[in-house]
Amino acid sequence: MEDIFKRDAFADKVVLITGATSGIGAETARQFAAHGARVMLVGRNAERGEALCKEIADGGGEAALLLADVSRSAACDEVVAKTVARFGRIDILFNNAGVALTAALVDTTDEDLERIMGTNFFGAFYMARATLRQMLSQGSGAIVNIGSDAALQGYAGFDAYGCSKAAVVHMTKCLALEMATENIRVNVICPGDIDTPMQDAAYGEAGDTRAEMLAAVAAAIPMRRLGRSEEIARTVLYLASDAAKFMHGAICSVDGGAAAGRSFITEEIT
């Protein structure tokens, strides 16, 4: 994938990434570090997080790891405090931590709902709140939240998940209005189906092989393929960069055309 950013594009930036030990979060951490940023990784898997820190360091970058459960308000406050203690500031927050659940509403337990909302929405809310306090004291910053195409349209069997992501989208709009004159930009990315471990968790219950599952999902996407982690990561970098200085409160669909609607064309038009 073509690199449109200079190698030192984020050389003076400190980036805080939640859900950073796998999938989209890990790839975004690699991309920021490769372009000069100092990166704080937040996650719950020590082995993967330490391996990623080493990978970044071996490539000449700088990263540190904090193990935390973002569904806890106090944990988010502590993450921000430790990040500032380590790096001195926070310029960019990528609010990426999330969990998936496939279940109809009538089959969703209270525990399921609390887990989904706790990580996907409350975690994003708590982390944004804690980070904004720091950014306001600095007088600058950028927040990129992770939503989902399930926040923009209904998907049967994704009731709790879709609601949690719709809440993140609405929070982004509210924060954008609140921060509009504070030199702090807030945007949200709504990915479609991306080839990550989370994708496997969401669709793996169907009983198909991984290849069959991916083929079935891809067939429903207008571009006929799943997205890749690096495609989301590059969008995060763009939204966090000065190239997007007038993008504020934007809802960015990165989904191969899924949010555009449904195509009924079954044969190539000649």
N, C-alpha and C positions, 0 to 999 in steps of 0.2 A: 504494500500500500504506500503510495507516494507521501512523503513527509513534507508538509507545507510550512512547517514551523522551523525557525532557526534553532540551532542546537542550544543557544543560550536564551531562548525566548522567555523562560521562567526563572532565570538565574537569580533574581532577587526575591523570589516568592517562597513562602511556606505554605504547603498544601496539607490539609487534613482530610483523610479519606476513611469513611466507615465501610464496613463490609469489604475490607481491602485484602483479604487473604485468599480470595479465589475469584474466578470469573471476571466480570467487568471491573470490579474494584481493583483487582491485582493488575490487570492490564493498564488501567488508568494510572496506577502508581508507577508502573514501568515507564509509561509515556511522559509523565511529568518529570520523573527523575532523569530521563534521557535528555530532557530539554532544560536541565539546570536547577529544577526546584528541589528544595529539601522537603521530604515527605514523611508525615506521621501516618503510619498504618494503624488502623483500629479494627480488631476482629476478635474471634474467639478460638481460633485454631493456632496454637503456639508454633507447632511444627511447620505449617505452611507459611506463617508470618515470618518466622526466623529465616526460612529458606529464601523468601522473597527479599528480605533485608540484605542477605548475603549476595543474592543475584544482583541487586541494585548497586551494592558496594563494589562488587567485582567489575561492574561496568563503569565505575568512576562516579557513581551517584551517592547520595546520602539519604538514608531512611532509618526510621526507628519504629518500634512496634509497641503498642499498648493493647493489652487484652482487656476487653470490656463488654458488658451487656448494655447496649444502647437503650434498651427498653426501660432502664432505670435512670431516673432523672439525676441522681447523685453521681452516677457513673459518668454521665455526659459532662457534668460540671468538672469532674476530676480529669477527664480526658483533655478538656480545654486548658485547664490549669497546668497540667503536665506538659502539654504541647508548647505553651507559652514559656514555661520554665526552661524547656529544652532549646527552643528555636527563637524565642523572643517575641513572636507575633504569629498571627494566622491571616494569610492573605486570601486563601481559597478554601472553602469547604465543599467537598463532594459528598453529599448525603446519600450514600449508596446502599447501606445495610438493608437487607430485606429477606423475607422468607415467603415461600409459596405454599398454597394449599388448593387442592382440587376437591371440592365437595359442594353438593347442593346445599341451599340454605337450611333445609329441614334436617340435613345430616351433619351440620356444623355444630360442634359442641361449644359450650362456654369456654372451655380451655383452648380450643382451636381459635376462636374469635379473639380471645385475650392475647394469644401468641402472635397472631397476624397483626392485629392493631398495635400491640405493644412494640414490635420491631419496626413495622413498615410506616406507621404514622406517629405514634408517640416518640419513637426513637428519633425520627426526623425532626419532630417538633422540639424535643429536649435539646438535641444537638444544635439546631439552628438558634434556639434561644441562648444557649451558653456561648456559642461562637459569636453571635451578634453583639453581645455585651463587649467582647474583646474588639470586634471590628469597629464598633461605635467609638470606643476609646482611641483607636488608631486613626479613625476618620476615613477608612476605606476598606474594601473587601468585595468578594464575589462568592455567591452561593449557587451551586448547581444541585438541584434535587433530582432524585430518580423517581419517576412515576411509572406509567405503563400504558400501553394501548388499551388495557382492560379498564383504565380510568376514564377513557373517552367513549367507549361503547360497551354494550353488555356482552358477557360471555357466560353461557350456561355452565354452572359448575365452578365458577370463580367468584361467587357472591362476596365472601369476606375479603378476598384478595383485591377484587376490583374496588370495593368500598374503601379499603385502606389506601389504595393508590389515588383514588379520586379525592380523598381528603388531603393528600400531599399536593396535588395539583391546586386545590383551592387555597391551601396554606400559602403556596407560592404566589398566587395572585394577591393575597392580603399583604404578605411581606413586601412584595414589590411596591405596593402603594405606600406602605409605611416607610420604606427605605429610599423612596424616589429622590429625595433631596439630601440624602446622607452619604452619597458617593459609595453606596453599597448596592450592587446589582444582584437580583435574584431571578433565576430561571429554572425551568424544569424540562427534563428530557423524558419522553414517553417511548421507551423501546417497544418494539414488537417482539417476535420470537427470536431470541439470540441463542446461539449454540454455546451454552455454558452448563456447568454442573446443575445449576438451579433449574434449567430447562428439563434435564433428565428427571429431577425430583418431581417436577410438576406433571409430567406426562408419563412417567415410568410405571404408574399404576395400571396402565391399560393392558399390560402383559405382552406387548409387542417387543420385538427386538429393537435395539437402539436405531438401527438403520431403517426399520419399518416405521418407527415413530417419527424420525426426522423427515422421512419422505412424505408421510401423511400431513405433517405440519406444513412443510414447504409447499405442498400442493394447494393450500388455502391462502397462500401469500401471493399478491399480484406479481411480484418479481420472481416467484417460484424458487426461493431459497431462504434460508435463515440468515439472520445477521451475524456478524462476528464481533467479538469483544472489542477489537481494535477500532471498529467503526463507531461504537459508542464512545470509546475513550477519546478519539479524535474530536468528537462533537463536544465532549466535556472541555477539552483543551480550548477549543474555539470559543465556547461561551465564557470561559474564564479569562480569556485573553483580551487585550485592548482592541483587537479586531472586531469585537462584539460590544463595543462601549455603549451603543445605543439600543442594545437588546436588553429588555428589562420586563419581567413578568411574562416572558414568552413561553409558550408550550410547544416544544419541538418534538414532533413525531419522527422517530427513526425506526421505520417498521416495514420497509419494502413496499409501501403503498397501502398497507392494511387499513389505516384510518381513513383513506380516501373513499372507501366504500367497497362494494362487491362487484366483481366483473362477471358477466354472464357469457362472455365470449369463450367458446370451447374449442374453436378451430381457428387457425391462423387466417387472417383476412388477406386475400390476394387481389 
